[in-house]
């Protein structure tokens, strides 16, 4: 009669399933990686078919290397920015719309489209608003359309009808 042996089974400890990164977290990492010039992180976030447009100057960048080049060659070096600036916003959790100067209503986001709004110092010391409309493909930044706008003082003709808000 065969002897009964007890078989021991080794169980792996239960692991919590990894939560997929939210788009908000992705874009916060993206903005921080740009501010830190963390090119290995950015290369993982930029789609191989990346296209970046600057409509105001008519420029178009193709691929990660041109994206990297324009950051590296920024006049005076890219100033380190605070990625946790309270004025930095990432829009995309819900659908948002904008009205163009011709009063056309345009969607700003879709499930794969997000808008980042932040401020950046320019080499002359002025501060500019930077608005990027970003489209994702394969969970990476595939297309970026970026606009730049300087801060300015309110014009005299609007005094008395507006509230002046403090800028940081």
RODO-2510 file (C-alpha; in nm, 4 decimals, decimal comma):
residues 168
     n   res          X          Y          Z
     1     x     0,0000     0,0000     0,0000
     2     x     0,1515     0,3310    -0,1074
     3     x     0,2171     0,5757     0,1670
     4     x     0,0166     0,8950     0,1652
     5     x     0,2391     1,1919     0,1256
     6     x     0,1245     1,5355     0,1827
     7     x     0,1962     1,7635    -0,1115
     8     x     0,2811     2,1193    -0,0210
     9     x     0,1778     2,3939    -0,2521
    10     x     0,3519     2,7277    -0,2529
    11     x     0,1180     3,0125    -0,3241
    12     x     0,2324     3,3465    -0,4516
    13     x     0,1311     3,6322    -0,2238
    14     x    -0,1666     3,8223    -0,3552
    15     x    -0,0704     4,1429    -0,5284
    16     x    -0,2902     4,4406    -0,5739
    17     x    -0,3711     4,4865    -0,9428
    18     x    -0,1944     4,7853    -1,0913
    19     x    -0,4230     5,0745    -1,1655
    20     x    -0,3759     5,2168    -1,5121
    21     x    -0,2324     5,5663    -1,5087
    22     x    -0,4972     5,8342    -1,5513
    23     x    -0,4634     6,0829    -1,8367
    24     x    -0,4361     6,3599    -1,5758
    25     x    -0,1369     6,1797    -1,4184
    26     x     0,0139     6,1132    -1,7619
    27     x     0,0008     6,4817    -1,8568
    28     x     0,1336     6,5947    -1,5199
    29     x     0,4311     6,3630    -1,5797
    30     x     0,4581     6,4992    -1,9351
    31     x     0,4668     6,8643    -1,8215
    32     x     0,7175     6,7788    -1,5467
    33     x     0,9375     6,5840    -1,7913
    34     x     0,9469     6,8873    -2,0226
    35     x     1,0343     7,1215    -1,7332
    36     x     1,3062     6,8799    -1,6147
    37     x     1,4238     6,8049    -1,9705
    38     x     1,3869     6,4366    -1,8852
    39     x     1,4371     6,3067    -2,2388
    40     x     1,4265     5,9333    -2,1575
    41     x     1,0827     5,9830    -1,9956
    42     x     0,9635     6,2049    -2,2814
    43     x     1,0763     5,9548    -2,5447
    44     x     0,8518     5,6951    -2,3800
    45     x     0,5586     5,9410    -2,3901
    46     x     0,5995     6,0687    -2,7475
    47     x     0,4529     5,8594    -3,0308
    48     x     0,6991     5,7568    -3,3066
    49     x     0,4780     5,9437    -3,5590
    50     x     0,4685     6,2619    -3,3463
    51     x     0,3804     6,5902    -3,5175
    52     x     0,4025     6,9211    -3,3321
    53     x     0,2525     7,2387    -3,4788
    54     x     0,3124     7,6020    -3,3802
    55     x     0,0349     7,7690    -3,5850
    56     x     0,1396     8,1224    -3,4861
    57     x     0,4830     8,0856    -3,6507
    58     x     0,3871     7,8245    -3,9107
    59     x     0,6333     7,5634    -3,7797
    60     x     0,5854     7,1857    -3,7814
    61     x     0,8065     6,9364    -3,5965
    62     x     0,8229     6,5682    -3,6943
    63     x     0,9309     6,2955    -3,4518
    64     x     1,0895     6,2887    -3,1100
    65     x     1,4314     6,4147    -3,2245
    66     x     1,2883     6,7446    -3,3536
    67     x     1,0792     6,7755    -3,0348
    68     x     1,3960     6,7258    -2,8295
    69     x     1,6021     6,9599    -3,0488
    70     x     1,3659     7,2548    -3,0028
    71     x     1,3722     7,2070    -2,6226
    72     x     1,7516     7,1769    -2,6112
    73     x     1,8113     7,4804    -2,8346
    74     x     1,5709     7,7128    -2,6497
    75     x     1,7472     8,0541    -2,6271
    76     x     1,9272     8,0802    -2,2945
    77     x     1,8273     7,7224    -2,2070
    78     x     1,4826     7,6031    -2,1142
    79     x     1,3996     7,7570    -1,7770
    80     x     1,3091     7,5012    -1,5141
    81     x     0,9396     7,5473    -1,4461
    82     x     0,7364     7,4320    -1,1518
    83     x     0,5181     7,1525    -1,2769
    84     x     0,2984     7,1893    -0,9711
    85     x     0,2206     7,5532    -1,0544
    86     x    -0,1405     7,6078    -0,9422
    87     x    -0,2081     7,7789    -1,2755
    88     x    -0,1205     7,4658    -1,4752
    89     x    -0,4382     7,2955    -1,5887
    90     x    -0,5030     6,9772    -1,7793
    91     x    -0,8446     6,9623    -1,9393
    92     x    -0,9850     6,6420    -2,0709
    93     x    -1,1971     6,4627    -1,8142
    94     x    -1,5103     6,5985    -1,9710
    95     x    -1,5886     6,7524    -2,3046
    96     x    -1,5072     7,1233    -2,3318
    97     x    -1,5643     7,3734    -2,6093
    98     x    -1,4065     7,6960    -2,7277
    99     x    -1,5396     7,9783    -2,9428
   100     x    -1,3083     8,0940    -3,2209
   101     x    -1,2701     8,4617    -3,3160
   102     x    -1,5220     8,3904    -3,5952
   103     x    -1,7656     8,2577    -3,3316
   104     x    -1,7317     7,8981    -3,4478
   105     x    -1,7759     7,6471    -3,1644
   106     x    -1,4882     7,3975    -3,1549
   107     x    -1,4416     7,0887    -2,9336
   108     x    -1,1236     7,1048    -2,7227
   109     x    -1,1114     6,7433    -2,6110
   110     x    -1,2363     6,3984    -2,6874
   111     x    -1,1346     6,0735    -2,5169
   112     x    -0,8010     6,1020    -2,6970
   113     x    -0,7692     6,4816    -2,6995
   114     x    -0,6522     6,6922    -2,4073
   115     x    -0,5578     7,0531    -2,3480
   116     x    -0,2792     7,1721    -2,1205
   117     x    -0,2616     7,5329    -2,0024
   118     x     0,0488     7,6558    -1,8233
   119     x     0,2811     7,9543    -1,7961
   120     x     0,6443     7,9664    -1,8970
   121     x     0,9135     8,2304    -1,8535
   122     x     1,0731     8,3525    -2,1751
   123     x     1,4456     8,4403    -2,2036
   124     x     1,3650     8,8126    -2,1716
   125     x     1,2046     8,7484    -1,8297
   126     x     0,8450     8,7942    -1,9426
   127     x     0,5865     8,5273    -1,8637
   128     x     0,3788     8,3699    -2,1367
   129     x     0,0765     8,1426    -2,1331
   130     x     0,1298     7,8190    -2,3244
   131     x    -0,1783     7,6298    -2,4449
   132     x    -0,1298     7,2897    -2,6066
   133     x    -0,4041     7,0814    -2,7632
   134     x    -0,2697     6,7269    -2,7495
   135     x    -0,3991     6,4199    -2,9302
   136     x    -0,3127     6,0716    -2,8054
   137     x    -0,2536     5,7607    -3,0118
   138     x    -0,1506     5,4275    -2,8592
   139     x    -0,1384     5,6006    -2,5156
   140     x     0,1323     5,8431    -2,6322
   141     x     0,1348     6,2058    -2,7470
   142     x     0,0834     6,1837    -3,1218
   143     x    -0,0005     6,5426    -3,2160
   144     x     0,0509     6,8737    -3,0381
   145     x    -0,0861     7,2095    -3,1468
   146     x     0,0707     7,4772    -2,9257
   147     x    -0,0116     7,8463    -2,8864
   148     x     0,1844     8,1111    -2,6971
   149     x     0,0406     8,4303    -2,5491
   150     x     0,2216     8,6937    -2,3437
   151     x     0,0734     8,8330    -2,0255
   152     x    -0,0323     9,1956    -2,0597
   153     x    -0,1965     9,4705    -1,8622
   154     x    -0,5683     9,5268    -1,9181
   155     x    -0,6462     9,8091    -2,1610
   156     x    -0,7851    10,1391    -2,0370
   157     x    -1,1103    10,1006    -2,2317
   158     x    -1,2159     9,8023    -2,0163
   159     x    -1,1502     9,9673    -1,6805
   160     x    -1,4619     9,9975    -1,4740
   161     x    -1,6354     9,6980    -1,6330
   162     x    -1,3958     9,4207    -1,5278
   163     x    -1,2593     9,2812    -1,2062
   164     x    -0,8786     9,2677    -1,1974
   165     x    -0,7602     8,9311    -1,0686
   166     x    -0,4202     8,8743    -0,9110
   167     x    -0,1678     8,6824    -1,1162
   168     x     0,0960     8,4725    -0,9418
***
